[in-house]
Structures are given as C-alpha cells and as structure tokens.
C-alpha cells in the first residue's frame, strides 16, 4: 500500500480565505512585467501544441552566460535532484531554512542531518558523498553569504567529493550579488520570485545539464511558461533593472521603521508569538508568514511591496505589535 509522507507543504501566499488582505507573506516582486497580458494572449495561441522549448533554453543559456536546464520553478529542480542524487545519501540541511529540502530528501529516502546555518560550521559536517542544501540568500532571514564566506563549505564539498545544492531563488533581489563556481556545485534559480509570477512555473538549473535534462518531465512548463520565456529573452532582464531599485529603496525604509535587516526582499521579525501576531496583523489588513515551519515560532516573515502598501505594513506593526 502507498503511505503519505507527513510534512507541511504550505509555503506562504494568500489563500481564498485571506482575500482582501495585503499579502506580505509571499516574497515576490510587487511590480509585474508590462507585457504580462501579452504573455497570456501568446499562451492562448500556442496552447494547441506541445510546448517544446529547446531553442528557448539555448537562448536563455546565451543570456545567462552558461548552459542551463529549464525547469518548472525550483520545486521541479529539487525533485530532479532527488532522482539523480538523494537515494541512499546523507543530506545536510541548515536548521532554519526552506522546508522543501527536507521534504524532498525524505521522499527519496535520504538520511537528513540538520546543522547550523553558518556555512563554515556547516562545512564540518560534510563527509564523502553527502549532499548539502544551502539557500543564499537564506529563507526566511534574508542573509546573503559572499563567495568568501561560502569558501569553507565549497572547499569541504570538493575535498569530500560531495555535492552542494545552492538555492539562489532570491539572488536577483541582492544589491551586489555574487555566485561561486565549482565542479561540485548545482545552482537553482527562478523567475517566479523576481518577476512576481509564482503561478508561472519557470526556473533553471546551472550545472550538470546533461544529467538534469535526462530525467526532467517532458513539457513541464506548459504554454504559459513557454510564452514567458519568449518575452524574457526579448526584454533581456530590463524589467529587473527597472524594478529592483524601487524595491531596494523601500527595503531601506522598512529597515529603518521596523528595525529589521535583510539582504533579500523580505524580513523576519521577533514578535514573541507568531500565531497571535499573524492574527493581530490580519485584523489590520495585513497578511504575514508565520515562521513556525522554519523552526522559528517566535518570528514572522514579511516582504517588501509598493510604497503605499508598505505604509500600511509599517503602521500595522507599530499599532498592533508595539
């Protein structure tokens, strides 16, 4: 008989019962691309055919500067890693980070080892053949580690012939990003966050393209994802160049008003009782993320949105949780 895997799969974002609230629980670019309507019109026109996207994948590789494997967001990439690398392995995961790493590891029967969030201390747990998941910037605290800071972990992975899975889902929101290179590194990236379109499942993998392409599901991104890639290649990240400075400006304003700090487009804040804080903030018209699933039941996470929405957030925190 088939038995379910017991694990929470809630990752934030408004549900139907939360309609009418300003959603700060999902960490997305609040400015959708100007060509969004054109994507859906294009998707409608090509929905009567199978979405082959090999040529678009080549175009994205040229734009990024190295071979990529297009996936249905980072989530599909994690499951492909499970197929290729997790069975029978030991998997090292920081204590406070994205919960899907552990879920995927358990689905594929890997042994999970929880470690510190600091890369230097985490490197001490690396053994021959282990797989390490590391989110940079980390979710939920938004901490970004420079290549120099990641050095001990990268060295340990190379010395032990292990694998480092570096989740860079939020790297587009970092003001001066940098990303390490290495033969034992797989990097995961996505457009669903930086383009504010979580319903359009588009991401990509850097590293081991032949292996990942050999196991991915055919036509996974669908016609809407294919249309998105077409427009993305035409505009060449201009949307990010235009909107990221707007987000960074608002991020600095929130940091000052609420005494928080992050390298990404979201923050965590100590509130004592996250469940009660979420309830109180909902009363003020604001939806934030309870961080209990991250192992931080005394914190909430919230993202940067547009200026007028951030005004509501700041006022809600100062009035409901003084």
ZAMARGU-4260 file (C-alpha; in steps of 0.2 Angstrom, whole numbers, plus 5000, padded with zeros to 4 digits):
<rodrens>
0) 5000/5000/5000 | 5005/5018/4997 | 5008/5029/5013 | 5008/5048/5013 | 5024/5057/5018
5) 5019/5068/5034 | 5026/5085/5030 | 5018/5103/5029 | 5019/5109/5011 | 5012/5127/5015
10) 5025/5140/5009 | 5016/5156/5011 | 5005/5166/4999 | 4987/5171/5001 | 4973/5158/5001
15) 4955/5161/4997 | 4950/5165/5015 | 4963/5179/5015 | 4957/5188/5000 | 4955/5207/5004
20) 4972/5207/5014 | 4988/5215/5008 | 4999/5199/5005 | 5016/5201/5013 | 5018/5183/5016
25) 5024/5178/4999 | 5041/5186/4994 | 5038/5192/4977 | 5042/5207/4966 | 5027/5218/4968
30) 5029/5225/4950 | 5023/5213/4937 | 5030/5215/4919 | 5022/5227/4907 | 5020/5213/4895
35) 5010/5201/4906 | 4994/5202/4896 | 5004/5198/4880 | 5010/5183/4889 | 4993/5176/4891
40) 4987/5180/4874 | 5003/5172/4867 | 5000/5156/4878 | 4982/5155/4872 | 4988/5155/4854
45) 5001/5141/4857 | 4990/5130/4869 | 4985/5119/4855 | 5003/5111/4853 | 5016/5103/4864
50) 5027/5116/4872 | 5045/5111/4865 | 5057/5124/4872 | 5074/5118/4867 | 5078/5133/4857
55) 5072/5145/4871 | 5083/5135/4883 | 5098/5139/4872 | 5093/5157/4871 | 5092/5158/4890
60) 5109/5149/4891 | 5117/5163/4880 | 5109/5176/4890 | 5115/5169/4907 | 5132/5165/4900
65) 5132/5146/4904 | 5122/5131/4900 | 5105/5130/4909 | 5092/5117/4912 | 5074/5125/4911
70) 5063/5118/4925 | 5045/5121/4931 | 5052/5133/4945 | 5065/5127/4958 | 5052/5115/4965
75) 5054/5103/4950 | 5073/5106/4951 | 5073/5099/4969 | 5064/5083/4964 | 5076/5081/4949
80) 5090/5081/4962 | 5081/5068/4972 | 5080/5057/4957 | 5098/5059/4952 | 5107/5061/4969
85) 5097/5058/4985 | 5093/5040/4986 | 5104/5031/4999 | 5113/5048/5003 | 5116/5058/5019
90) 5109/5075/5016 | 5114/5090/5026 | 5102/5104/5029 | 5103/5120/5039 | 5092/5121/5054
95) 5082/5136/5049 | 5079/5136/5030 | 5066/5132/5017 | 5057/5116/5022 | 5055/5108/5005
100) 5073/5102/5005 | 5069/5091/5020 | 5053/5085/5012 | 5061/5080/4996 | 5076/5071/5005
105) 5063/5061/5015 | 5053/5057/5000 | 5068/5049/4991 | 5074/5040/5007 | 5089/5051/5011
110) 5096/5052/5029 | 5093/5070/5035 | 5106/5079/5045 | 5102/5096/5052 | 5116/5108/5055
115) 5120/5126/5059 | 5115/5140/5046 | 5133/5146/5046 | 5142/5139/5031 | 5159/5137/5040
120) 5152/5127/5054 | 5141/5118/5042 | 5156/5113/5032 | 5162/5102/5047 | 5148/5090/5044
125) 5152/5086/5026 | 5158/5068/5023 | 5161/5058/5007 | 5147/5058/4995 | 5135/5069/5006
130) 5123/5082/4998 | 5122/5099/5006 | 5107/5111/5003 | 5111/5129/5006 | 5099/5144/5002
135) 5108/5160/4998 | 5101/5172/5002 | 5093/5162/5015 | 5074/5160/5018 | 5067/5166/5030
140) 5080/5178/5037 | 5087/5185/5020 | 5105/5183/5025 | 5116/5183/5009 | 5134/5175/5010
145) 5148/5181/4999 | 5159/5169/4990 | 5172/5172/5003 | 5160/5167/5017 | 5155/5151/5007
150) 5173/5146/5005 | 5175/5134/5019 | 5159/5125/5013 | 5164/5124/4995 | 5181/5118/5000
155) 5174/5104/5011 | 5162/5099/4997 | 5176/5097/4984 | 5188/5088/4996 | 5175/5075/5001
160) 5168/5073/4983 | 5151/5079/4990 | 5138/5090/4981 | 5132/5107/4986 | 5115/5112/4980
165) 5115/5131/4981 | 5097/5138/4980 | 5098/5156/4973 | 5079/5159/4972 | 5081/5177/4979
170) 5098/5182/4972 | 5090/5194/4960 | 5085/5205/4975 | 5103/5206/4982 | 5110/5223/4978
175) 5128/5217/4974 | 5126/5198/4970 | 5140/5186/4968 | 5139/5167/4965 | 5153/5154/4967
180) 5159/5142/4954 | 5164/5124/4956 | 5163/5107/4949 | 5153/5100/4964 | 5140/5114/4964
185) 5122/5114/4957 | 5114/5131/4957 | 5095/5134/4957 | 5087/5150/4951 | 5069/5155/4947
190) 5059/5169/4939 | 5044/5166/4949 | 5050/5177/4963 | 5059/5191/4953 | 5045/5193/4941
195) 5031/5192/4954 | 5023/5177/4945 | 5023/5162/4956 | 5009/5154/4945 | 5020/5154/4930
200) 5032/5140/4935 | 5049/5145/4927 | 5066/5142/4934 | 5083/5135/4929 | 5097/5125/4935
205) 5116/5129/4932 | 5127/5114/4932 | 5126/5096/4926 | 5114/5100/4911 | 5115/5083/4903
210) 5111/5074/4919 | 5096/5085/4923 | 5089/5085/4905 | 5089/5066/4905 | 5077/5065/4919
215) 5066/5080/4918 | 5047/5078/4914 | 5043/5082/4896 | 5033/5099/4893 | 5034/5103/4911
220) 5032/5122/4909 | 5017/5122/4898 | 5012/5135/4885 | 5012/5150/4898 | 5029/5146/4903
225) 5035/5145/4885 | 5027/5162/4881 | 5035/5169/4897 | 5052/5163/4891 | 5049/5171/4874
230) 5046/5188/4881 | 5060/5186/4894 | 5073/5183/4880 | 5067/5198/4870 | 5067/5210/4885
235) 5084/5203/4892 | 5081/5207/4911 | 5076/5225/4908 | 5061/5223/4920 | 5073/5218/4934
240) 5084/5233/4930 | 5069/5244/4932 | 5061/5237/4947 | 5074/5231/4958 | 5080/5249/4963
245) 5062/5253/4968 | 5062/5238/4979 | 5079/5242/4987 | 5073/5260/4991 | 5058/5253/5000
250) 5068/5240/5009 | 5079/5253/5017 | 5063/5262/5023 | 5056/5247/5031 | 5073/5243/5039
255) 5073/5260/5047 | 5055/5260/5053 | 5054/5242/5060 | 5072/5240/5065 | 5075/5224/5054
260) 5089/5219/5042 | 5090/5208/5026 | 5099/5206/5010 | 5084/5200/5001 | 5067/5207/4998
265) 5059/5200/5014 | 5062/5201/5033 | 5059/5191/5049 | 5055/5200/5065 | 5053/5194/5083
270) 5035/5195/5089 | 5035/5183/5104 | 5020/5173/5097 | 5019/5171/5078 | 5002/5164/5078
275) 4995/5178/5088 | 5005/5191/5078 | 4998/5184/5062 | 4980/5186/5069 | 4983/5204/5075
280) 4990/5209/5059 | 4976/5201/5049 | 4964/5212/5059 | 4974/5227/5052 | 4973/5221/5034
285) 4990/5213/5033 | 4995/5195/5029 | 5012/5190/5035 | 5020/5172/5036 | 5021/5163/5052
290) 5039/5156/5054 | 5034/5141/5064 | 5038/5129/5049 | 5055/5136/5049 | 5058/5131/5067
295) 5056/5149/5072 | 5039/5150/5081 | 5043/5167/5088 | 5045/5176/5072 | 5035/5182/5057
300) 5041/5185/5039 | 5035/5198/5028 | 5041/5205/5011 | 5044/5222/5003 | 5029/5228/4992
305) 5024/5245/4984 | 5026/5261/4995 | 5008/5264/4999 | 5006/5245/5004 | 5022/5246/5015
310) 5014/5262/5023 | 5000/5250/5029 | 5013/5237/5035 | 5023/5249/5045 | 5008/5256/5053
315) 5000/5239/5057 | 5016/5233/5066 | 5018/5249/5076 | 5000/5249/5081 | 4996/5231/5083
320) 5013/5225/5090 | 5021/5240/5098
</rodrens>
